[in-house]
Amino acid sequence: MGKNNRNTLCWCGSGKKYKKCHLYRDKQPKVTRDELEDHAKKQSSKKVCSVSKLFANECMQKIVNAHSISKSGSLKEISENGHVMGTKPNLQSLIKTNGKLTLEKVGINRASTFTGFCSMHDKKLFAPLEDEKITLTNQQLFLLAYRGMCREIFHKELNTNTASMMKEADRGSDKLMQLMLQLSASQFEFGVDLALRDLKELKRSMDSILINADYSKISHCIFEFDKTPRVLVSAMIAPEMDFHGNKLQPLGNPNHIYNYIFFNCISYGGFNSEVQSL
């Protein structure tokens, strides 16, 4: 931490003077539950259309709960009485379960949703997935990956606010704890910034594919199952190793743009598939 002069920049990297930041941090009141709940409410209130810059003149003001996993097809297949099992990682439930994620019933109208598209674009862009027979065309496979990517960016942008909140968590703590908490927050923020940099670069490429309808630029691998899995998923990862332990890309390197794999496990027309898109 060093010995900070009152008028020098604070050691934590906030850009504020030490006297305005950490000089008396150990005397400040700890973060309250009300503050945490207020932060959680702001997080859950985010509404944005992920393609507003692409189709600015078309965007509608109404933002909807967009499904990253199709409700009409996939979710209904694994639901019981209109519900599936999922997690609700909100502050209230985490306090109730001592910080442990637990499975609970979620209505299929709310399962796997995010407020990341306006009503018009959620309907128009993904009509080939929701309104047409799934035949695993290049367009349908691309849209599965594109929707999952938009959801990932949506939540990563929320994590930037979480990083800011984490930096306030050392209020009322001694200097050693301040250092540990600030280091943890900085590492979290660094990871979020790297991920957003890569995801936004990826989105630029996929936006171009979307606009030009050149869906063949992404490679796909499809596995079909004879029974419906009990777990369906829409996700993406930046793989570091292959199955043999060979390094694929150096994660954590700020000078490297990473490659991603999209995973979608869906049900359609009596078939069940896991789709991997590269």
N, C-alpha and C positions, 0 to 999 in steps of 0.2 A: 504493500500500500504506500509505503514511503511517508515522509513527513510533509504534509501539505500545508502551504501557506494559505491563509484565509482567502486571499484574492487570486490564487492560481486555479487552474482548471482542476476539477475534482478527479480523483484517481479512478473513479468508476467508469469514466468515459461518457458521462451524460452531456458534456459540453457546458455544464454550469460551473460557476465558481464554487470552490470547496465550501465557503461559508453559506452558500445557498443550497447546498446539496447534502453532503455527508458529515459536516462538522458536528452537528448535534443529532445525528441520526439515531444514536442509541437512546436518546431522551424522547424521541418522537413516539406517538401512540402507535401500537401495532395495527396492522391491517385488520379491519373488522369484518364480521360476517356480512354486514349490510353492504360494505364496499365490494366484497366478492360477489354477492348476489346482484348488485347493480352492474358489475362487469359482465356477469353471465347473461343478464337481460339484454345488454347492448349487443353481446355476441349473437344471441338468438334473434335479434331484430334486424339483422343485415338482410337486405333484399336488393338484388341486382340482376340484370339480364346479362349473361355471359357473352352475348353477341351484339351488345348495343352499339359497339364501335363499328361492327361490320355492316349492320343494317339499321343505322341510326334513324332513318325516316320511317321504318316499319315498326319500331319498338312500341309496345303498349305500356301504359303505366302500371297495370296490374301484374304483380309478380306472384307466381304460383309455387306450390310445393311440387317441384319436378322430381320424378322418380328416376334414380340411377339404375334400378332394376324394375322392369316392366310390371305394373300392377295387374293388368288384364291377362297377361300370360303367365309369367314366372311366379309372381307372389301368390296368385290364386292357387297355383299347383301345390304349394307347400303349406297353405294356410289351413287353420282349423277355426271354424266359426268366424271367418273374416279376420283372423289374427295370426301373426307369426311371432316367433321368439327373437328378441333382439336386445340391444343394450340402449340405455338412455343415460349417457354420461353427463348429466347436469349436476350442478352443485348440490341440490337438495338430496338427490339419490346417492351421491358419493358420500355425503355426510352421514346419511342413514345407514350405509353399508360399510362404514369405516374406510372409505377410499377404494373399495373393491368393486370392479365392474361385475354386474350380475345380469343374467338373462331374465327378461320379463316379457309379457305379452304386449305386442304393438299392433295396432290396427293397420291393415294393408294400405289404407289411405295415407298413412303417415310414415310407414316403414320405408327406409332407404330414400328419403326425400331431402331436398335442399332448396332453398329459395334462390335459385340461380338462373331462372329464365322467366321472361314475361309470358303471359298466357298465349300470345300469338306465336312466339317462336318455339315454345315448348310443344305446341300442337303442330306447327308447320314443319319444323326441322326433323322431328322424330316420327312423323306420320308413317314412314316406311317401316318403322319398328312396331308402332302401336296399331296401325290400321290395315296393314298389309300382311299377307301370309309370310312367315319367316322362311326364307329359302337360302339364307346365308349368302346373299349376294355381297359383292365388295362394298356396295353402299351401306347395307345393313350392318356389316361387320365394322366398317369405319364409324358409323354412328354410335355403335356400342362403345367403342373406344373414346370417341369424342365427348360423349356425355359424361363418361367416367372421369376424363381429364378435367372437364369444366368443374366437376364436383370437387376434385382434388385441389384445384386452384382456389376455389371458393373457401375451402376450409383452411388452406395454408395462409390465405390472407387474413383470416380470423386469428391465426396463430401469431401474427405480428402484434396484435393487440394484447395477446396473452403474454408475450415477451415483455411488453411495457409494464404489465401488471406484476410480473415476476420481479421486476427491478424495484418495485415498491415493497416487496415482501420482507425486506431486512429492517424495516422500521422497528425501533425498540429493541434491536439485537445488539450484542457486543460486536466489537470490530472484527474479530475472527469470523463470526457467523455472517457479518456483512460481506466480507470478502468471499466466503464460500457461496453465498446466495447470489451475489453479483456475477461470480464466475459461471455458475450454473445458468443464470439468465442469459449471459452473453453467449455461451455455447449454444443454448437453445435458439437464440436469435440468429446466430451465424448459420445454423442448420436450416432454419426457415428461409433466410435470405437466399442461400444457395439453391434450395429446392424451388423457390419462386422464380429465380433467375432461369433455371432450366425449364420449368414448366411453361413460363411465358414464351421462351424461345420455341418450345415444342408447339405451343398453341399457335404461334405465328405460322409455322409450317402447316399445321392441320387446318387453320383458317383458310390458307391458300388452296388446300385440297378441297375443302368444303365449297368455296366459291367457284372453283373451276370444275368441280364434279369429277376430278381425276382420282378416283378411289383406289386405283391399282398401285398407288405409291406406297401403300402399307402392306406388309406381309402378314399372313394369318396362319395359325395352326389350329385345327379343330379336332376335338376328341368327343365322340358320341358315346353315351351310356344308355343301357337298356332300361334303367330305372331312374326315377327322379331323385337326385341327392337331397338330403334334408337341409343342406346349407347351400344357398345360392349367393353369388357374390359379384360385385363390380369393384375392381381394384387395379392398382398399378404399382410397380416397383422398379427401382433402378438396381438390377442384379450386380453384385460384386464378384461372385464366384460362379463357375459352372458346377455341374454335379460331380465332377472329378477333382474339385478344389483348385482348378486353374483360375487365375485372376482375370476378370473380364474388363474391369475399369476401376480406377483408383478413387473410391469414394472419399469425400472430404477435401478434395483438391479444388480450391477456388478457381484454378486456371483451366479446369476441365469441364466441358459440357457433357452431361451424362445421357446415355441411351436408356430407354424405358421399355418395359413389357406391360401390356394391358391384359388383365384377366377378367373374363366375364363368364360366369356359369349360369346358363339360362335354360328354360324349358319352353318347347314350342312344338306344336302339332304332334304330340306323342313321343317326341324325341327330347333328349336332354344332352346338352353340350357344354363343354368347357372350351372357350375360345381364347387363344393367346394371340395378341396382335403386337407386332414389332414396329 
